[in-house]
Amino acid sequence: MALTDTIIKDMTSAMKAQDKFNLSVLRMLKSALQMEKINLKHELSDEEAMTVIKRQVKQRKDSISEFEKYGKTSEVENLNKEIECLSKYLPAEVSEEEINKTLDIIFDELKPESMKDMGRVMKEATSRLGAGADGSLISKLVKERLSK
């Protein structure tokens, strides 16, 4: 079953269970998926749908840091619940240790010399690690290695 179909099925279940919170999160997600589908002008693959979900999670994480600055704890709690709801549709996060192992292999193969090679390393790392890896963490680790 495609990821978008699973989301719609879960949305229907939330409607029947009268789970207003999850229903509203899933409706926002469905809307974002629909917008992406319109922009790309084709049905979304699971990989494209995961990219949209990751974008939604990242937006919420960014909002959390802003709300924490101003002490809005109830909004932070709501956003954390939303992230939890959305994360069900993403693969398990790749650990930092696993990312470092993959980066060791990539650095041995590509032998980057400066920050100019960051793009090549990032491209290779994201293709090997896939959707389960946090891009910002990969970027941070690559920058650390290249700046040494």
PyMOL commands that place a pseudoatom at each C-alpha (Angstrom):
pseudoatom trace, name=CA, resn=MET, resi=1, chain=A, elem=C, hetatm=0, pos=[0.000, 0.000, 0.000]
pseudoatom trace, name=CA, resn=ALA, resi=2, chain=A, elem=C, hetatm=0, pos=[1.341, 3.430, -0.948]
pseudoatom trace, name=CA, resn=LEU, resi=3, chain=A, elem=C, hetatm=0, pos=[2.216, 5.870, 1.814]
pseudoatom trace, name=CA, resn=THR, resi=4, chain=A, elem=C, hetatm=0, pos=[-0.415, 8.375, 0.679]
pseudoatom trace, name=CA, resn=ASP, resi=5, chain=A, elem=C, hetatm=0, pos=[-3.059, 5.645, 0.792]
pseudoatom trace, name=CA, resn=THR, resi=6, chain=A, elem=C, hetatm=0, pos=[-1.996, 4.748, 4.343]
pseudoatom trace, name=CA, resn=ILE, resi=7, chain=A, elem=C, hetatm=0, pos=[-2.317, 8.385, 5.396]
pseudoatom trace, name=CA, resn=ILE, resi=8, chain=A, elem=C, hetatm=0, pos=[-5.824, 8.634, 3.918]
pseudoatom trace, name=CA, resn=LYS, resi=9, chain=A, elem=C, hetatm=0, pos=[-6.823, 5.365, 5.617]
pseudoatom trace, name=CA, resn=ASP, resi=10, chain=A, elem=C, hetatm=0, pos=[-5.507, 6.664, 8.956]
pseudoatom trace, name=CA, resn=MET, resi=11, chain=A, elem=C, hetatm=0, pos=[-7.355, 9.927, 8.400]
pseudoatom trace, name=CA, resn=THR, resi=12, chain=A, elem=C, hetatm=0, pos=[-10.590, 7.979, 7.924]
pseudoatom trace, name=CA, resn=SER, resi=13, chain=A, elem=C, hetatm=0, pos=[-9.891, 6.014, 11.101]
pseudoatom trace, name=CA, resn=ALA, resi=14, chain=A, elem=C, hetatm=0, pos=[-9.288, 9.236, 13.026]
pseudoatom trace, name=CA, resn=MET, resi=15, chain=A, elem=C, hetatm=0, pos=[-12.614, 10.590, 11.715]
pseudoatom trace, name=CA, resn=LYS, resi=16, chain=A, elem=C, hetatm=0, pos=[-14.470, 7.498, 12.847]
pseudoatom trace, name=CA, resn=ALA, resi=17, chain=A, elem=C, hetatm=0, pos=[-12.758, 7.577, 16.260]
pseudoatom trace, name=CA, resn=GLN, resi=18, chain=A, elem=C, hetatm=0, pos=[-13.475, 11.319, 16.534]
pseudoatom trace, name=CA, resn=ASP, resi=19, chain=A, elem=C, hetatm=0, pos=[-9.787, 11.938, 17.233]
pseudoatom trace, name=CA, resn=LYS, resi=20, chain=A, elem=C, hetatm=0, pos=[-9.809, 15.630, 16.367]
pseudoatom trace, name=CA, resn=PHE, resi=21, chain=A, elem=C, hetatm=0, pos=[-6.121, 16.275, 17.028]
pseudoatom trace, name=CA, resn=ASN, resi=22, chain=A, elem=C, hetatm=0, pos=[-4.750, 13.501, 14.787]
pseudoatom trace, name=CA, resn=LEU, resi=23, chain=A, elem=C, hetatm=0, pos=[-7.419, 14.259, 12.210]
pseudoatom trace, name=CA, resn=SER, resi=24, chain=A, elem=C, hetatm=0, pos=[-6.342, 17.895, 11.966]
pseudoatom trace, name=CA, resn=VAL, resi=25, chain=A, elem=C, hetatm=0, pos=[-2.647, 16.920, 11.658]
pseudoatom trace, name=CA, resn=LEU, resi=26, chain=A, elem=C, hetatm=0, pos=[-3.434, 14.358, 8.967]
pseudoatom trace, name=CA, resn=ARG, resi=27, chain=A, elem=C, hetatm=0, pos=[-5.591, 16.872, 7.094]
pseudoatom trace, name=CA, resn=MET, resi=28, chain=A, elem=C, hetatm=0, pos=[-2.705, 19.357, 7.090]
pseudoatom trace, name=CA, resn=LEU, resi=29, chain=A, elem=C, hetatm=0, pos=[-0.405, 16.614, 5.845]
pseudoatom trace, name=CA, resn=LYS, resi=30, chain=A, elem=C, hetatm=0, pos=[-2.847, 15.551, 3.136]
pseudoatom trace, name=CA, resn=SER, resi=31, chain=A, elem=C, hetatm=0, pos=[-3.102, 19.162, 2.019]
pseudoatom trace, name=CA, resn=ALA, resi=32, chain=A, elem=C, hetatm=0, pos=[0.707, 19.455, 1.816]
pseudoatom trace, name=CA, resn=LEU, resi=33, chain=A, elem=C, hetatm=0, pos=[0.877, 16.201, -0.150]
pseudoatom trace, name=CA, resn=GLN, resi=34, chain=A, elem=C, hetatm=0, pos=[-1.837, 17.433, -2.505]
pseudoatom trace, name=CA, resn=MET, resi=35, chain=A, elem=C, hetatm=0, pos=[0.065, 20.695, -3.099]
pseudoatom trace, name=CA, resn=GLU, resi=36, chain=A, elem=C, hetatm=0, pos=[3.243, 18.756, -3.894]
pseudoatom trace, name=CA, resn=LYS, resi=37, chain=A, elem=C, hetatm=0, pos=[1.295, 16.505, -6.250]
pseudoatom trace, name=CA, resn=ILE, resi=38, chain=A, elem=C, hetatm=0, pos=[-0.035, 19.569, -8.076]
pseudoatom trace, name=CA, resn=ASN, resi=39, chain=A, elem=C, hetatm=0, pos=[3.430, 21.145, -8.250]
pseudoatom trace, name=CA, resn=LEU, resi=40, chain=A, elem=C, hetatm=0, pos=[5.053, 17.985, -9.615]
pseudoatom trace, name=CA, resn=LYS, resi=41, chain=A, elem=C, hetatm=0, pos=[2.112, 17.218, -11.917]
pseudoatom trace, name=CA, resn=HIS, resi=42, chain=A, elem=C, hetatm=0, pos=[2.115, 13.488, -11.130]
pseudoatom trace, name=CA, resn=GLU, resi=43, chain=A, elem=C, hetatm=0, pos=[1.189, 11.045, -8.374]
pseudoatom trace, name=CA, resn=LEU, resi=44, chain=A, elem=C, hetatm=0, pos=[3.698, 11.105, -5.522]
pseudoatom trace, name=CA, resn=SER, resi=45, chain=A, elem=C, hetatm=0, pos=[6.030, 8.192, -4.960]
pseudoatom trace, name=CA, resn=ASP, resi=46, chain=A, elem=C, hetatm=0, pos=[6.643, 7.077, -1.380]
pseudoatom trace, name=CA, resn=GLU, resi=47, chain=A, elem=C, hetatm=0, pos=[10.050, 8.796, -1.479]
pseudoatom trace, name=CA, resn=GLU, resi=48, chain=A, elem=C, hetatm=0, pos=[8.471, 12.110, -2.555]
pseudoatom trace, name=CA, resn=ALA, resi=49, chain=A, elem=C, hetatm=0, pos=[5.777, 11.761, 0.102]
pseudoatom trace, name=CA, resn=MET, resi=50, chain=A, elem=C, hetatm=0, pos=[8.447, 11.175, 2.761]
pseudoatom trace, name=CA, resn=THR, resi=51, chain=A, elem=C, hetatm=0, pos=[10.206, 14.339, 1.615]
pseudoatom trace, name=CA, resn=VAL, resi=52, chain=A, elem=C, hetatm=0, pos=[6.977, 16.291, 2.173]
pseudoatom trace, name=CA, resn=ILE, resi=53, chain=A, elem=C, hetatm=0, pos=[6.505, 14.719, 5.608]
pseudoatom trace, name=CA, resn=LYS, resi=54, chain=A, elem=C, hetatm=0, pos=[10.101, 15.541, 6.554]
pseudoatom trace, name=CA, resn=ARG, resi=55, chain=A, elem=C, hetatm=0, pos=[9.501, 19.130, 5.473]
pseudoatom trace, name=CA, resn=GLN, resi=56, chain=A, elem=C, hetatm=0, pos=[6.426, 19.273, 7.709]
pseudoatom trace, name=CA, resn=VAL, resi=57, chain=A, elem=C, hetatm=0, pos=[8.380, 17.869, 10.673]
pseudoatom trace, name=CA, resn=LYS, resi=58, chain=A, elem=C, hetatm=0, pos=[11.212, 20.342, 10.078]
pseudoatom trace, name=CA, resn=GLN, resi=59, chain=A, elem=C, hetatm=0, pos=[8.757, 23.264, 10.014]
pseudoatom trace, name=CA, resn=ARG, resi=60, chain=A, elem=C, hetatm=0, pos=[7.378, 22.166, 13.358]
pseudoatom trace, name=CA, resn=LYS, resi=61, chain=A, elem=C, hetatm=0, pos=[10.843, 21.747, 14.873]
pseudoatom trace, name=CA, resn=ASP, resi=62, chain=A, elem=C, hetatm=0, pos=[11.722, 25.260, 13.724]
pseudoatom trace, name=CA, resn=SER, resi=63, chain=A, elem=C, hetatm=0, pos=[8.517, 26.552, 15.281]
pseudoatom trace, name=CA, resn=ILE, resi=64, chain=A, elem=C, hetatm=0, pos=[9.309, 24.763, 18.539]
pseudoatom trace, name=CA, resn=SER, resi=65, chain=A, elem=C, hetatm=0, pos=[12.607, 26.599, 18.872]
pseudoatom trace, name=CA, resn=GLU, resi=66, chain=A, elem=C, hetatm=0, pos=[10.812, 29.920, 18.295]
pseudoatom trace, name=CA, resn=PHE, resi=67, chain=A, elem=C, hetatm=0, pos=[8.052, 29.141, 20.804]
pseudoatom trace, name=CA, resn=GLU, resi=68, chain=A, elem=C, hetatm=0, pos=[10.624, 28.029, 23.394]
pseudoatom trace, name=CA, resn=LYS, resi=69, chain=A, elem=C, hetatm=0, pos=[12.333, 31.424, 23.120]
pseudoatom trace, name=CA, resn=TYR, resi=70, chain=A, elem=C, hetatm=0, pos=[9.107, 33.073, 24.237]
pseudoatom trace, name=CA, resn=GLY, resi=71, chain=A, elem=C, hetatm=0, pos=[8.107, 30.463, 26.837]
pseudoatom trace, name=CA, resn=LYS, resi=72, chain=A, elem=C, hetatm=0, pos=[4.965, 29.214, 25.063]
pseudoatom trace, name=CA, resn=THR, resi=73, chain=A, elem=C, hetatm=0, pos=[4.932, 25.711, 26.527]
pseudoatom trace, name=CA, resn=SER, resi=74, chain=A, elem=C, hetatm=0, pos=[1.431, 24.693, 25.407]
pseudoatom trace, name=CA, resn=GLU, resi=75, chain=A, elem=C, hetatm=0, pos=[2.304, 25.387, 21.756]
pseudoatom trace, name=CA, resn=VAL, resi=76, chain=A, elem=C, hetatm=0, pos=[5.558, 23.442, 22.152]
pseudoatom trace, name=CA, resn=GLU, resi=77, chain=A, elem=C, hetatm=0, pos=[3.617, 20.459, 23.562]
pseudoatom trace, name=CA, resn=ASN, resi=78, chain=A, elem=C, hetatm=0, pos=[1.144, 20.585, 20.658]
pseudoatom trace, name=CA, resn=LEU, resi=79, chain=A, elem=C, hetatm=0, pos=[3.945, 20.745, 18.099]
pseudoatom trace, name=CA, resn=ASN, resi=80, chain=A, elem=C, hetatm=0, pos=[5.714, 17.803, 19.741]
pseudoatom trace, name=CA, resn=LYS, resi=81, chain=A, elem=C, hetatm=0, pos=[2.481, 15.793, 19.487]
pseudoatom trace, name=CA, resn=GLU, resi=82, chain=A, elem=C, hetatm=0, pos=[2.197, 16.763, 15.819]
pseudoatom trace, name=CA, resn=ILE, resi=83, chain=A, elem=C, hetatm=0, pos=[5.788, 15.674, 15.179]
pseudoatom trace, name=CA, resn=GLU, resi=84, chain=A, elem=C, hetatm=0, pos=[5.050, 12.364, 16.909]
pseudoatom trace, name=CA, resn=CYS, resi=85, chain=A, elem=C, hetatm=0, pos=[1.986, 11.872, 14.700]
pseudoatom trace, name=CA, resn=LEU, resi=86, chain=A, elem=C, hetatm=0, pos=[3.915, 12.684, 11.504]
pseudoatom trace, name=CA, resn=SER, resi=87, chain=A, elem=C, hetatm=0, pos=[6.945, 10.590, 12.454]
pseudoatom trace, name=CA, resn=LYS, resi=88, chain=A, elem=C, hetatm=0, pos=[4.857, 7.421, 12.245]
pseudoatom trace, name=CA, resn=TYR, resi=89, chain=A, elem=C, hetatm=0, pos=[5.066, 7.759, 8.456]
pseudoatom trace, name=CA, resn=LEU, resi=90, chain=A, elem=C, hetatm=0, pos=[8.843, 8.168, 8.313]
pseudoatom trace, name=CA, resn=PRO, resi=91, chain=A, elem=C, hetatm=0, pos=[11.473, 5.427, 8.476]
pseudoatom trace, name=CA, resn=ALA, resi=92, chain=A, elem=C, hetatm=0, pos=[13.507, 5.130, 11.650]
pseudoatom trace, name=CA, resn=GLU, resi=93, chain=A, elem=C, hetatm=0, pos=[16.203, 7.777, 11.935]
pseudoatom trace, name=CA, resn=VAL, resi=94, chain=A, elem=C, hetatm=0, pos=[19.715, 6.673, 11.040]
pseudoatom trace, name=CA, resn=SER, resi=95, chain=A, elem=C, hetatm=0, pos=[21.988, 7.070, 14.072]
pseudoatom trace, name=CA, resn=GLU, resi=96, chain=A, elem=C, hetatm=0, pos=[24.904, 9.500, 14.151]
pseudoatom trace, name=CA, resn=GLU, resi=97, chain=A, elem=C, hetatm=0, pos=[27.225, 6.518, 14.505]
pseudoatom trace, name=CA, resn=GLU, resi=98, chain=A, elem=C, hetatm=0, pos=[25.856, 4.967, 11.304]
pseudoatom trace, name=CA, resn=ILE, resi=99, chain=A, elem=C, hetatm=0, pos=[26.184, 8.289, 9.474]
pseudoatom trace, name=CA, resn=ASN, resi=100, chain=A, elem=C, hetatm=0, pos=[29.822, 8.566, 10.606]
pseudoatom trace, name=CA, resn=LYS, resi=101, chain=A, elem=C, hetatm=0, pos=[30.578, 5.040, 9.354]
pseudoatom trace, name=CA, resn=THR, resi=102, chain=A, elem=C, hetatm=0, pos=[29.100, 5.872, 5.958]
pseudoatom trace, name=CA, resn=LEU, resi=103, chain=A, elem=C, hetatm=0, pos=[30.995, 9.171, 5.850]
pseudoatom trace, name=CA, resn=ASP, resi=104, chain=A, elem=C, hetatm=0, pos=[34.258, 7.299, 6.591]
pseudoatom trace, name=CA, resn=ILE, resi=105, chain=A, elem=C, hetatm=0, pos=[33.672, 5.151, 3.508]
pseudoatom trace, name=CA, resn=ILE, resi=106, chain=A, elem=C, hetatm=0, pos=[32.698, 8.144, 1.353]
pseudoatom trace, name=CA, resn=PHE, resi=107, chain=A, elem=C, hetatm=0, pos=[35.745, 10.153, 2.454]
pseudoatom trace, name=CA, resn=ASP, resi=108, chain=A, elem=C, hetatm=0, pos=[38.010, 7.182, 1.649]
pseudoatom trace, name=CA, resn=GLU, resi=109, chain=A, elem=C, hetatm=0, pos=[36.492, 6.904, -1.841]
pseudoatom trace, name=CA, resn=LEU, resi=110, chain=A, elem=C, hetatm=0, pos=[36.156, 10.581, -2.811]
pseudoatom trace, name=CA, resn=LYS, resi=111, chain=A, elem=C, hetatm=0, pos=[39.140, 11.981, -0.891]
pseudoatom trace, name=CA, resn=PRO, resi=112, chain=A, elem=C, hetatm=0, pos=[37.694, 15.508, -0.523]
pseudoatom trace, name=CA, resn=GLU, resi=113, chain=A, elem=C, hetatm=0, pos=[40.272, 18.209, 0.141]
pseudoatom trace, name=CA, resn=SER, resi=114, chain=A, elem=C, hetatm=0, pos=[38.313, 21.351, 0.985]
pseudoatom trace, name=CA, resn=MET, resi=115, chain=A, elem=C, hetatm=0, pos=[34.865, 22.850, 1.469]
pseudoatom trace, name=CA, resn=LYS, resi=116, chain=A, elem=C, hetatm=0, pos=[34.607, 23.016, -2.334]
pseudoatom trace, name=CA, resn=ASP, resi=117, chain=A, elem=C, hetatm=0, pos=[34.005, 19.254, -2.274]
pseudoatom trace, name=CA, resn=MET, resi=118, chain=A, elem=C, hetatm=0, pos=[31.098, 19.512, 0.173]
pseudoatom trace, name=CA, resn=GLY, resi=119, chain=A, elem=C, hetatm=0, pos=[28.485, 19.197, -2.583]
pseudoatom trace, name=CA, resn=ARG, resi=120, chain=A, elem=C, hetatm=0, pos=[29.951, 15.960, -3.927]
pseudoatom trace, name=CA, resn=VAL, resi=121, chain=A, elem=C, hetatm=0, pos=[30.186, 14.463, -0.427]
pseudoatom trace, name=CA, resn=MET, resi=122, chain=A, elem=C, hetatm=0, pos=[26.642, 15.545, 0.497]
pseudoatom trace, name=CA, resn=LYS, resi=123, chain=A, elem=C, hetatm=0, pos=[25.212, 14.149, -2.735]
pseudoatom trace, name=CA, resn=GLU, resi=124, chain=A, elem=C, hetatm=0, pos=[26.879, 10.788, -2.155]
pseudoatom trace, name=CA, resn=ALA, resi=125, chain=A, elem=C, hetatm=0, pos=[25.937, 10.699, 1.544]
pseudoatom trace, name=CA, resn=THR, resi=126, chain=A, elem=C, hetatm=0, pos=[22.260, 11.482, 0.957]
pseudoatom trace, name=CA, resn=SER, resi=127, chain=A, elem=C, hetatm=0, pos=[22.008, 8.885, -1.800]
pseudoatom trace, name=CA, resn=ARG, resi=128, chain=A, elem=C, hetatm=0, pos=[23.611, 6.171, 0.363]
pseudoatom trace, name=CA, resn=LEU, resi=129, chain=A, elem=C, hetatm=0, pos=[21.843, 6.999, 3.629]
pseudoatom trace, name=CA, resn=GLY, resi=130, chain=A, elem=C, hetatm=0, pos=[18.440, 7.627, 2.057]
pseudoatom trace, name=CA, resn=ALA, resi=131, chain=A, elem=C, hetatm=0, pos=[15.368, 9.160, 3.638]
pseudoatom trace, name=CA, resn=GLY, resi=132, chain=A, elem=C, hetatm=0, pos=[16.112, 7.887, 7.124]
pseudoatom trace, name=CA, resn=ALA, resi=133, chain=A, elem=C, hetatm=0, pos=[19.004, 10.277, 7.712]
pseudoatom trace, name=CA, resn=ASP, resi=134, chain=A, elem=C, hetatm=0, pos=[18.739, 13.848, 8.953]
pseudoatom trace, name=CA, resn=GLY, resi=135, chain=A, elem=C, hetatm=0, pos=[20.216, 16.094, 6.252]
pseudoatom trace, name=CA, resn=SER, resi=136, chain=A, elem=C, hetatm=0, pos=[21.214, 18.836, 8.671]
pseudoatom trace, name=CA, resn=LEU, resi=137, chain=A, elem=C, hetatm=0, pos=[23.124, 16.340, 10.827]
pseudoatom trace, name=CA, resn=ILE, resi=138, chain=A, elem=C, hetatm=0, pos=[24.913, 14.951, 7.765]
pseudoatom trace, name=CA, resn=SER, resi=139, chain=A, elem=C, hetatm=0, pos=[25.792, 18.492, 6.705]
pseudoatom trace, name=CA, resn=LYS, resi=140, chain=A, elem=C, hetatm=0, pos=[27.136, 19.354, 10.154]
pseudoatom trace, name=CA, resn=LEU, resi=141, chain=A, elem=C, hetatm=0, pos=[29.301, 16.217, 10.290]
pseudoatom trace, name=CA, resn=VAL, resi=142, chain=A, elem=C, hetatm=0, pos=[30.667, 16.757, 6.768]
pseudoatom trace, name=CA, resn=LYS, resi=143, chain=A, elem=C, hetatm=0, pos=[31.521, 20.398, 7.566]
pseudoatom trace, name=CA, resn=GLU, resi=144, chain=A, elem=C, hetatm=0, pos=[33.364, 19.305, 10.713]
pseudoatom trace, name=CA, resn=ARG, resi=145, chain=A, elem=C, hetatm=0, pos=[35.423, 16.796, 8.743]
pseudoatom trace, name=CA, resn=LEU, resi=146, chain=A, elem=C, hetatm=0, pos=[36.220, 19.181, 5.899]
pseudoatom trace, name=CA, resn=SER, resi=147, chain=A, elem=C, hetatm=0, pos=[37.233, 22.027, 8.203]
pseudoatom trace, name=CA, resn=LYS, resi=148, chain=A, elem=C, hetatm=0, pos=[39.922, 19.882, 9.888]
for i in range(1, 148): cmd.bond("trace and resi %d" % i, "trace and resi %d" % (i + 1))
show_as sticks, trace
zoom trace
